[in-house]
Amino acid sequence: MKILPGPVRIVCLTEETTEWLYLLGEEARIVGISGYTVRPRRAREEKPKVSAFISAKIDKILALEPDCVFGFSDLQADIASELIRKGVQVTVFNQRSVDEIFSVLYQVAAMVG
């Protein structure tokens, strides 16, 4: 069995994952972001906006051919469900405390190597 590298085409439905990937130097992997992203400022200029917080442009996301979409909580369950039905790998995090935020940051970092 061939082990594939981490995701190379990522859509971030929340600002946090976008910011983290930029901080990790992995912004080239991001192919789409939330319209609510404000940090880093350059992300808004460099990346297409494909979602609000509880709504998304599914066709636009699919056109970007992501191999992973990062989302947040049950608030984005409908988006996640629709993308999964379309064959997209979706990882939804549910951080609710500072400790959980750091845990998710470590998970994202591990996923991108």
OpenMM code with the backbone's topology and positions (N, CA, C; nanometers):
from openmm import Vec3, app, unit

residues = "MET LYS ILE LEU PRO GLY PRO VAL ARG ILE VAL CYS LEU THR GLU GLU THR THR GLU TRP LEU TYR LEU LEU GLY GLU GLU ALA ARG ILE VAL GLY ILE SER GLY TYR THR VAL ARG PRO ARG ARG ALA ARG GLU GLU LYS PRO LYS VAL SER ALA PHE ILE SER ALA LYS ILE ASP LYS ILE LEU ALA LEU GLU PRO ASP CYS VAL PHE GLY PHE SER ASP LEU GLN ALA ASP ILE ALA SER GLU LEU ILE ARG LYS GLY VAL GLN VAL THR VAL PHE ASN GLN ARG SER VAL ASP GLU ILE PHE SER VAL LEU TYR GLN VAL ALA ALA MET VAL GLY".split()
positions = [
    Vec3(0.0836, -0.1164, 0.0000),
    Vec3(0.0000, 0.0000, 0.0000),
    Vec3(0.0889, 0.1239, 0.0000),
    Vec3(0.0554, 0.2186, -0.0856),
    Vec3(0.1298, 0.3434, -0.0939),
    Vec3(0.0737, 0.4427, 0.0077),
    Vec3(0.1609, 0.4989, 0.0892),
    Vec3(0.1188, 0.5996, 0.1856),
    Vec3(0.1336, 0.7357, 0.1198),
    Vec3(0.0237, 0.8074, 0.1129),
    Vec3(0.0239, 0.9378, 0.0487),
    Vec3(0.0698, 1.0451, 0.1463),
    Vec3(0.1310, 1.1518, 0.0935),
    Vec3(0.1678, 1.2632, 0.1807),
    Vec3(0.0411, 1.3308, 0.2319),
    Vec3(0.0565, 1.4211, 0.3239),
    Vec3(-0.0594, 1.4942, 0.3752),
    Vec3(-0.1298, 1.5688, 0.2633),
    Vec3(-0.2412, 1.6288, 0.2943),
    Vec3(-0.3182, 1.6990, 0.1915),
    Vec3(-0.2366, 1.8108, 0.1269),
    Vec3(-0.2540, 1.8263, -0.0035),
    Vec3(-0.1816, 1.9313, -0.0752),
    Vec3(-0.2745, 2.0399, -0.1288),
    Vec3(-0.4045, 2.0121, -0.1333),
    Vec3(-0.5037, 2.1111, -0.1777),
    Vec3(-0.6106, 2.1206, -0.0686),
    Vec3(-0.5971, 2.2221, 0.0153),
    Vec3(-0.6818, 2.2351, 0.1342),
    Vec3(-0.7751, 2.3543, 0.1211),
    Vec3(-0.9007, 2.3328, 0.1559),
    Vec3(-0.9965, 2.4418, 0.1719),
    Vec3(-1.0186, 2.4593, 0.3214),
    Vec3(-1.0041, 2.5823, 0.3684),
    Vec3(-1.0235, 2.6145, 0.5102),
    Vec3(-1.1549, 2.6901, 0.5261),
    Vec3(-1.2505, 2.6290, 0.5940),
    Vec3(-1.3800, 2.6928, 0.6153),
    Vec3(-1.3805, 2.7844, 0.7367),
    Vec3(-1.2676, 2.7917, 0.8071),
    Vec3(-1.2563, 2.8809, 0.9230),
    Vec3(-1.1245, 2.9572, 0.9155),
    Vec3(-1.1241, 3.0716, 0.9803),
    Vec3(-1.0044, 3.1555, 0.9809),
    Vec3(-0.8874, 3.0889, 1.0519),
    Vec3(-0.9154, 3.0158, 1.1593),
    Vec3(-0.8070, 2.9590, 1.2395),
    Vec3(-0.7164, 2.8683, 1.1580),
    Vec3(-0.7753, 2.7765, 1.0832),
    Vec3(-0.6904, 2.6837, 1.0085),
    Vec3(-0.6118, 2.7562, 0.8998),
    Vec3(-0.6715, 2.8583, 0.8404),
    Vec3(-0.5982, 2.9386, 0.7423),
    Vec3(-0.4778, 3.0044, 0.8084),
    Vec3(-0.5022, 3.0687, 0.9210),
    Vec3(-0.3943, 3.1377, 0.9919),
    Vec3(-0.2841, 3.0403, 1.0333),
    Vec3(-0.3230, 2.9254, 1.0844),
    Vec3(-0.2239, 2.8265, 1.1279),
    Vec3(-0.1379, 2.7786, 1.0116),
    Vec3(-0.2013, 2.7495, 0.8978),
    Vec3(-0.1242, 2.7011, 0.7832),
    Vec3(-0.0261, 2.8075, 0.7337),
    Vec3(-0.0672, 2.9336, 0.7372),
    Vec3(0.0265, 3.0409, 0.7022),
    Vec3(0.1416, 3.0453, 0.8021),
    Vec3(0.1107, 3.0367, 0.9305),
    Vec3(0.2157, 3.0396, 1.0330),
    Vec3(0.3128, 2.9228, 1.0182),
    Vec3(0.2617, 2.8098, 0.9720),
    Vec3(0.3456, 2.6914, 0.9515),
    Vec3(0.4234, 2.6966, 0.8195),
    Vec3(0.4006, 2.8010, 0.7406),
    Vec3(0.4673, 2.8117, 0.6110),
    Vec3(0.4070, 2.7213, 0.5057),
    Vec3(0.2830, 2.6791, 0.5261),
    Vec3(0.2172, 2.5842, 0.4356),
    Vec3(0.1027, 2.6489, 0.3571),
    Vec3(0.1082, 2.7800, 0.3392),
    Vec3(-0.0004, 2.8505, 0.2709),
    Vec3(-0.0190, 2.8076, 0.1262),
    Vec3(0.0841, 2.7535, 0.0636),
    Vec3(0.0708, 2.7082, -0.0753),
    Vec3(-0.0295, 2.5939, -0.0877),
    Vec3(-0.0548, 2.5232, 0.0212),
    Vec3(-0.1517, 2.4136, 0.0186),
    Vec3(-0.2962, 2.4633, 0.0175),
    Vec3(-0.3181, 2.5859, 0.0603),
    Vec3(-0.4539, 2.6393, 0.0718),
    Vec3(-0.5036, 2.6815, -0.0656),
    Vec3(-0.6206, 2.6281, -0.1044),
    Vec3(-0.6793, 2.6649, -0.2336),
    Vec3(-0.8089, 2.7425, -0.2181),
    Vec3(-0.8621, 2.7518, -0.0956),
    Vec3(-0.9842, 2.8270, -0.0711),
    Vec3(-0.9984, 2.8581, 0.0765),
    Vec3(-1.0625, 2.9730, 0.1065),
    Vec3(-1.0768, 3.0165, 0.2452),
    Vec3(-1.2178, 3.0670, 0.2733),
    Vec3(-1.2442, 3.0886, 0.4010),
    Vec3(-1.3696, 3.1494, 0.4446),
    Vec3(-1.3683, 3.2984, 0.4109),
    Vec3(-1.4833, 3.3499, 0.3753),
    Vec3(-1.4963, 3.4933, 0.3517),
    Vec3(-1.4761, 3.5759, 0.4770),
    Vec3(-1.4805, 3.5111, 0.5927),
    Vec3(-1.4589, 3.5809, 0.7193),
    Vec3(-1.3117, 3.5866, 0.7593),
    Vec3(-1.2249, 3.5307, 0.6800),
    Vec3(-1.0823, 3.5325, 0.7120),
    Vec3(-1.0297, 3.6759, 0.7079),
    Vec3(-0.9653, 3.7167, 0.8169),
    Vec3(-0.9006, 3.8482, 0.8204),
    Vec3(-0.7512, 3.8368, 0.8507),
    Vec3(-0.7081, 3.7234, 0.9030),
    Vec3(-0.5664, 3.7005, 0.9335),
    Vec3(-0.5219, 3.5718, 0.8654),
    Vec3(-0.4070, 3.5758, 0.8058),
    Vec3(-0.3307, 3.6953, 0.7748),
    Vec3(-0.3980, 3.7749, 0.6635),
    Vec3(-0.3756, 3.9032, 0.6639),
    Vec3(-0.4420, 3.9917, 0.5678),
    Vec3(-0.4172, 3.9476, 0.4241),
    Vec3(-0.2962, 3.9022, 0.3960),
    Vec3(-0.2642, 3.8651, 0.2571),
    Vec3(-0.3442, 3.7450, 0.2085),
    Vec3(-0.3951, 3.6628, 0.2996),
    Vec3(-0.4768, 3.5478, 0.2579),
    Vec3(-0.5988, 3.5947, 0.1801),
    Vec3(-0.6591, 3.7051, 0.2232),
    Vec3(-0.7774, 3.7580, 0.1541),
    Vec3(-0.7453, 3.7997, 0.0112),
    Vec3(-0.6210, 3.8396, -0.0119),
    Vec3(-0.5801, 3.8819, -0.1460),
    Vec3(-0.5363, 3.7638, -0.2317),
    Vec3(-0.4828, 3.6608, -0.1674),
    Vec3(-0.4216, 3.5499, -0.2406),
    Vec3(-0.5149, 3.4323, -0.2679),
    Vec3(-0.6163, 3.4143, -0.1849),
    Vec3(-0.6966, 3.2918, -0.1915),
    Vec3(-0.8431, 3.3226, -0.2221),
    Vec3(-0.9074, 3.2370, -0.3012),
    Vec3(-1.0501, 3.2578, -0.3275),
    Vec3(-1.1345, 3.2295, -0.2030),
    Vec3(-1.2363, 3.3100, -0.1851),
    Vec3(-1.3280, 3.2933, -0.0724),
    Vec3(-1.4432, 3.2029, -0.1167),
    Vec3(-1.4625, 3.0932, -0.0431),
    Vec3(-1.5595, 2.9924, -0.0856),
    Vec3(-1.6701, 2.9664, 0.0157),
    Vec3(-1.6633, 3.0343, 0.1309),
    Vec3(-1.7662, 3.0075, 0.2316),
    Vec3(-1.7857, 3.1271, 0.3225),
    Vec3(-1.9013, 3.1272, 0.3880),
    Vec3(-1.9255, 3.2128, 0.5033),
    Vec3(-1.9040, 3.1178, 0.6210),
    Vec3(-1.9659, 3.1437, 0.7345),
    Vec3(-1.9413, 3.0511, 0.8445),
    Vec3(-2.0323, 2.9291, 0.8382),
    Vec3(-2.1604, 2.9496, 0.8066),
    Vec3(-2.2520, 2.8347, 0.8027),
    Vec3(-2.3073, 2.8090, 0.6627),
    Vec3(-2.2469, 2.8708, 0.5644),
    Vec3(-2.2861, 2.8431, 0.4264),
    Vec3(-2.1595, 2.8376, 0.3412),
    Vec3(-2.1713, 2.7695, 0.2294),
    Vec3(-2.0547, 2.7555, 0.1419),
    Vec3(-2.0993, 2.7425, -0.0025),
    Vec3(-2.0107, 2.7791, -0.0916),
    Vec3(-2.0333, 2.7623, -0.2346),
    Vec3(-1.9765, 2.6252, -0.2721),
    Vec3(-2.0594, 2.5227, -0.2583),
    Vec3(-2.0143, 2.3845, -0.2779),
    Vec3(-1.9536, 2.3648, -0.4163),
    Vec3(-2.0188, 2.4169, -0.5198),
    Vec3(-1.9656, 2.4008, -0.6553),
    Vec3(-1.8279, 2.4645, -0.6696),
    Vec3(-1.8095, 2.5801, -0.6068),
    Vec3(-1.6798, 2.6485, -0.6128),
    Vec3(-1.5728, 2.5673, -0.5392),
    Vec3(-1.6108, 2.5097, -0.4246),
    Vec3(-1.5168, 2.4247, -0.3503),
    Vec3(-1.4781, 2.3040, -0.4347),
    Vec3(-1.5759, 2.2374, -0.4933),
    Vec3(-1.5481, 2.1191, -0.5748),
    Vec3(-1.4596, 2.1529, -0.6944),
    Vec3(-1.4803, 2.2706, -0.7537),
    Vec3(-1.3995, 2.3118, -0.8686),
    Vec3(-1.2523, 2.3295, -0.8309),
    Vec3(-1.2253, 2.3565, -0.7037),
    Vec3(-1.0872, 2.3718, -0.6565),
    Vec3(-1.0177, 2.2371, -0.6362),
    Vec3(-1.0936, 2.1286, -0.6455),
    Vec3(-1.0423, 1.9921, -0.6313),
    Vec3(-0.9593, 1.9724, -0.5043),
    Vec3(-1.0171, 2.0066, -0.3875),
    Vec3(-0.9421, 1.9877, -0.2631),
    Vec3(-0.9282, 1.8401, -0.2293),
    Vec3(-0.8163, 1.8051, -0.1668),
    Vec3(-0.8063, 1.6697, -0.1133),
    Vec3(-0.8371, 1.6694, 0.0359),
    Vec3(-0.8633, 1.7876, 0.0918),
    Vec3(-0.9071, 1.7959, 0.2310),
    Vec3(-0.9739, 1.9308, 0.2548),
    Vec3(-1.0792, 1.9281, 0.3327),
    Vec3(-1.1465, 2.0507, 0.3764),
    Vec3(-1.1456, 2.0507, 0.5279),
    Vec3(-1.1013, 2.1615, 0.5874),
    Vec3(-1.1032, 2.1772, 0.7326),
    Vec3(-1.2241, 2.2607, 0.7712),
    Vec3(-1.3032, 2.2088, 0.8663),
    Vec3(-1.4200, 2.2810, 0.9138),
    Vec3(-1.4241, 2.2866, 1.0646),
    Vec3(-1.5316, 2.3485, 1.1163),
    Vec3(-1.5460, 2.3647, 1.2603),
    Vec3(-1.6862, 2.3273, 1.3059),
    Vec3(-1.6956, 2.2386, 1.3980),
    Vec3(-1.8125, 2.2018, 1.4782),
    Vec3(-1.9366, 2.1631, 1.3992),
    Vec3(-2.0391, 2.1358, 1.4744),
    Vec3(-2.1674, 2.0977, 1.4152),
    Vec3(-2.2308, 2.2135, 1.3391),
    Vec3(-2.1817, 2.3348, 1.3594),
    Vec3(-2.2348, 2.4494, 1.2859),
    Vec3(-2.2101, 2.4354, 1.1361),
    Vec3(-2.1086, 2.3594, 1.0990),
    Vec3(-2.0776, 2.3378, 0.9580),
    Vec3(-2.1091, 2.1946, 0.9142),
    Vec3(-2.1940, 2.1276, 0.9896),
    Vec3(-2.2268, 1.9874, 0.9610),
    Vec3(-2.2919, 1.9696, 0.8242),
    Vec3(-2.3804, 2.0603, 0.7868),
    Vec3(-2.4467, 2.0473, 0.6569),
    Vec3(-2.3467, 2.0617, 0.5421),
    Vec3(-2.2553, 2.1558, 0.5562),
    Vec3(-2.1513, 2.1740, 0.4541),
    Vec3(-2.0655, 2.0480, 0.4458),
    Vec3(-2.0201, 2.0014, 0.5621),
    Vec3(-1.9350, 1.8818, 0.5668),
    Vec3(-2.0056, 1.7620, 0.5059),
    Vec3(-2.1300, 1.7432, 0.5414),
    Vec3(-2.2066, 1.6291, 0.4921),
    Vec3(-2.2187, 1.6317, 0.3398),
    Vec3(-2.2485, 1.7479, 0.2854),
    Vec3(-2.2630, 1.7579, 0.1407),
    Vec3(-2.1301, 1.7304, 0.0695),
    Vec3(-2.0217, 1.7834, 0.1235),
    Vec3(-1.8907, 1.7591, 0.0623),
    Vec3(-1.8512, 1.6124, 0.0711),
    Vec3(-1.8794, 1.5492, 0.1835),
    Vec3(-1.8493, 1.4066, 0.1996),
    Vec3(-1.9275, 1.3248, 0.0976),
    Vec3(-2.0548, 1.3579, 0.0784),
    Vec3(-2.1358, 1.2877, -0.0220),
    Vec3(-2.0774, 1.3035, -0.1622),
    Vec3(-2.0063, 1.4131, -0.1847),
    Vec3(-1.9434, 1.4377, -0.3154),
    Vec3(-1.8042, 1.3756, -0.3241),
    Vec3(-1.7613, 1.3053, -0.2175),
    Vec3(-1.6342, 1.2348, -0.2203),
    Vec3(-1.5142, 1.3121, -0.1680),
    Vec3(-1.5387, 1.4240, -0.1010),
    Vec3(-1.4296, 1.5058, -0.0485),
    Vec3(-1.3977, 1.4637, 0.0950),
    Vec3(-1.2689, 1.4540, 0.1267),
    Vec3(-1.2247, 1.4281, 0.2639),
    Vec3(-1.2473, 1.5554, 0.3455),
    Vec3(-1.3228, 1.5445, 0.4535),
    Vec3(-1.3518, 1.6594, 0.5392),
    Vec3(-1.3086, 1.6262, 0.6812),
    Vec3(-1.2353, 1.7177, 0.7420),
    Vec3(-1.1959, 1.7041, 0.8815),
    Vec3(-1.2574, 1.8202, 0.9577),
    Vec3(-1.3431, 1.7873, 1.0527),
    Vec3(-1.4119, 1.8899, 1.1311),
    Vec3(-1.3586, 1.8859, 1.2731),
    Vec3(-1.3151, 2.0006, 1.3201),
    Vec3(-1.2633, 2.0133, 1.4560),
    Vec3(-1.3694, 2.0788, 1.5435),
    Vec3(-1.3558, 2.0625, 1.6752),
    Vec3(-1.4563, 2.1166, 1.7666),
    Vec3(-1.3896, 2.1717, 1.8928),
    Vec3(-1.2880, 2.2548, 1.8724),
    Vec3(-1.2146, 2.3097, 1.9856),
    Vec3(-1.3007, 2.4095, 2.0635),
    Vec3(-1.3015, 2.3936, 2.1956),
    Vec3(-1.3850, 2.4791, 2.2809),
    Vec3(-1.3083, 2.5398, 2.3978),
    Vec3(-1.1781, 2.5144, 2.4052),
    Vec3(-1.0968, 2.5692, 2.5140),
    Vec3(-0.9573, 2.5974, 2.4590),
    Vec3(-0.8780, 2.6681, 2.5361),
    Vec3(-0.7417, 2.6973, 2.4926),
    Vec3(-0.6639, 2.5677, 2.4716),
    Vec3(-0.6779, 2.4729, 2.5637),
    Vec3(-0.6097, 2.3438, 2.5468),
    Vec3(-0.6527, 2.2746, 2.4184),
    Vec3(-0.7813, 2.2781, 2.3888),
    Vec3(-0.8314, 2.2147, 2.2671),
    Vec3(-0.7828, 2.2879, 2.1423),
    Vec3(-0.7708, 2.4199, 2.1499),
    Vec3(-0.7172, 2.4959, 2.0368),
    Vec3(-0.5755, 2.4489, 2.0054),
    Vec3(-0.4922, 2.4361, 2.1083),
    Vec3(-0.3555, 2.3882, 2.0858),
    Vec3(-0.3547, 2.2448, 2.0342),
    Vec3(-0.4446, 2.1629, 2.0831),
    Vec3(-0.4540, 2.0250, 2.0356),
    Vec3(-0.4860, 2.0208, 1.8866),
    Vec3(-0.5812, 2.1032, 1.8441),
    Vec3(-0.6180, 2.1069, 1.7026),
    Vec3(-0.5029, 2.1624, 1.6190),
    Vec3(-0.4353, 2.2633, 1.6691),
    Vec3(-0.3191, 2.3171, 1.5979),
    Vec3(-0.2157, 2.2071, 1.5748),
    Vec3(-0.1889, 2.1270, 1.6766),
    Vec3(-0.0941, 2.0162, 1.6623),
    Vec3(-0.1440, 1.9143, 1.5602),
    Vec3(-0.2744, 1.8872, 1.5596),
    Vec3(-0.3302, 1.7923, 1.4630),
    Vec3(-0.3139, 1.8439, 1.3203),
    Vec3(-0.3442, 1.9718, 1.2998),
    Vec3(-0.3294, 2.0311, 1.1666),
    Vec3(-0.1827, 2.0258, 1.1234),
    Vec3(-0.0930, 2.0615, 1.2140),
    Vec3(0.0503, 2.0574, 1.1828),
    Vec3(0.0940, 1.9158, 1.1459),
    Vec3(0.0452, 1.8175, 1.2189),
    Vec3(0.0805, 1.6781, 1.1897),
    Vec3(0.0270, 1.6351, 1.0532),
    Vec3(-0.0912, 1.6832, 1.0177),
    Vec3(-0.1507, 1.6444, 0.8898),
    Vec3(-0.0715, 1.6974, 0.7708),
    Vec3(-0.0095, 1.8138, 0.7874),
    Vec3(0.0656, 1.8710, 0.6755),
    Vec3(0.2152, 1.8423, 0.6852),
    Vec3(0.2537, 1.7672, 0.7890),
    Vec3(0.3928, 1.7240, 0.8015),
    Vec3(0.4809, 1.8293, 0.8588),
] * unit.nanometer
topology = app.Topology()
chain = topology.addChain("A")
for resn in residues:
    res = topology.addResidue(resn, chain)
    for name in ("N", "CA", "C"):
        topology.addAtom(name, app.Element.getBySymbol(name[0]), res)
